[in-house]
């Protein structure tokens, strides 16, 4: 599931550059999970 790996990578990048944005992304991932 490379698309899922891409989402994980995006979350790690967001954690580095914008923690608040990462929280939003994690919430979205939880919605799809």
Rosetta blueprint (number, residue, H / E / L):
1 X L
2 X H
3 X H
4 X H
5 X H
6 X H
7 X H
8 X H
9 X H
10 X H
11 X H
12 X H
13 X H
14 X H
15 X H
16 X H
17 X H
18 X L
19 X H
20 X H
21 X H
22 X H
23 X H
24 X H
25 X H
26 X H
27 X H
28 X H
29 X H
30 X H
31 X H
32 X H
33 X L
